[in-house]
Amino acid sequence: MDETELGKLQIHSVEQDSPDGGVCIARVIGGIVRTGQSFVLEERDDPQRFTVDRIEKYGRPVEFMDPPHSVLVHLSGSPLTGLRFGDVLSYEKGAVSGLASHLRGLQERLG
């Protein structure tokens, strides 16, 4: 994957928050953002990591989105309470995607 293709999300607002994730409105400002990808907010002392569980555009689920679109994004992995307007989540290079992690766990359970 080329550096120019790495996804970046800029947070506009947090719509719902829970201890393990939530929903926010974000703008894709770089690359292609896909469901299952891992992102990190590195601008703080303690980096927060998130997985994109779902992307919605005009109330409909989509598998990916490119710039300069704004989308409703369902994230998991960390609470969203620390996210502020303008924060940028960057694709985490080398991270195992949510789907790959799920499939690996399923394979281990089935033997």
Secondary structure as a PSIPRED ss2 file (coil, helix, strand):
# PSIPRED VFORMAT (PSIPRED V4.0)

   1 M C   1.000  0.000  0.000
   2 D C   1.000  0.000  0.000
   3 E H   0.000  1.000  0.000
   4 T H   0.000  1.000  0.000
   5 E H   0.000  1.000  0.000
   6 L C   1.000  0.000  0.000
   7 G C   1.000  0.000  0.000
   8 K E   0.000  0.000  1.000
   9 L E   0.000  0.000  1.000
  10 Q E   0.000  0.000  1.000
  11 I E   0.000  0.000  1.000
  12 H E   0.000  0.000  1.000
  13 S E   0.000  0.000  1.000
  14 V E   0.000  0.000  1.000
  15 E E   0.000  0.000  1.000
  16 Q E   0.000  0.000  1.000
  17 D E   0.000  0.000  1.000
  18 S E   0.000  0.000  1.000
  19 P C   1.000  0.000  0.000
  20 D C   1.000  0.000  0.000
  21 G E   0.000  0.000  1.000
  22 G E   0.000  0.000  1.000
  23 V E   0.000  0.000  1.000
  24 C E   0.000  0.000  1.000
  25 I E   0.000  0.000  1.000
  26 A E   0.000  0.000  1.000
  27 R E   0.000  0.000  1.000
  28 V E   0.000  0.000  1.000
  29 I E   0.000  0.000  1.000
  30 G E   0.000  0.000  1.000
  31 G C   1.000  0.000  0.000
  32 I C   1.000  0.000  0.000
  33 V E   0.000  0.000  1.000
  34 R E   0.000  0.000  1.000
  35 T C   1.000  0.000  0.000
  36 G C   1.000  0.000  0.000
  37 Q C   1.000  0.000  0.000
  38 S E   0.000  0.000  1.000
  39 F E   0.000  0.000  1.000
  40 V E   0.000  0.000  1.000
  41 L E   0.000  0.000  1.000
  42 E C   1.000  0.000  0.000
  43 E C   1.000  0.000  0.000
  44 R C   1.000  0.000  0.000
  45 D C   1.000  0.000  0.000
  46 D C   1.000  0.000  0.000
  47 P C   1.000  0.000  0.000
  48 Q E   0.000  0.000  1.000
  49 R E   0.000  0.000  1.000
  50 F E   0.000  0.000  1.000
  51 T E   0.000  0.000  1.000
  52 V E   0.000  0.000  1.000
  53 D E   0.000  0.000  1.000
  54 R E   0.000  0.000  1.000
  55 I E   0.000  0.000  1.000
  56 E E   0.000  0.000  1.000
  57 K E   0.000  0.000  1.000
  58 Y C   1.000  0.000  0.000
  59 G C   1.000  0.000  0.000
  60 R E   0.000  0.000  1.000
  61 P E   0.000  0.000  1.000
  62 V E   0.000  0.000  1.000
  63 E C   1.000  0.000  0.000
  64 F E   0.000  0.000  1.000
  65 M E   0.000  0.000  1.000
  66 D C   1.000  0.000  0.000
  67 P C   1.000  0.000  0.000
  68 P C   1.000  0.000  0.000
  69 H C   1.000  0.000  0.000
  70 S E   0.000  0.000  1.000
  71 V E   0.000  0.000  1.000
  72 L E   0.000  0.000  1.000
  73 V E   0.000  0.000  1.000
  74 H E   0.000  0.000  1.000
  75 L E   0.000  0.000  1.000
  76 S E   0.000  0.000  1.000
  77 G C   1.000  0.000  0.000
  78 S C   1.000  0.000  0.000
  79 P C   1.000  0.000  0.000
  80 L C   1.000  0.000  0.000
  81 T C   1.000  0.000  0.000
  82 G C   1.000  0.000  0.000
  83 L C   1.000  0.000  0.000
  84 R C   1.000  0.000  0.000
  85 F C   1.000  0.000  0.000
  86 G C   1.000  0.000  0.000
  87 D C   1.000  0.000  0.000
  88 V E   0.000  0.000  1.000
  89 L E   0.000  0.000  1.000
  90 S E   0.000  0.000  1.000
  91 Y E   0.000  0.000  1.000
  92 E C   1.000  0.000  0.000
  93 K C   1.000  0.000  0.000
  94 G C   1.000  0.000  0.000
  95 A C   1.000  0.000  0.000
  96 V C   1.000  0.000  0.000
  97 S C   1.000  0.000  0.000
  98 G H   0.000  1.000  0.000
  99 L H   0.000  1.000  0.000
 100 A H   0.000  1.000  0.000
 101 S H   0.000  1.000  0.000
 102 H H   0.000  1.000  0.000
 103 L H   0.000  1.000  0.000
 104 R H   0.000  1.000  0.000
 105 G H   0.000  1.000  0.000
 106 L H   0.000  1.000  0.000
 107 Q H   0.000  1.000  0.000
 108 E H   0.000  1.000  0.000
 109 R H   0.000  1.000  0.000
 110 L H   0.000  1.000  0.000
 111 G C   1.000  0.000  0.000
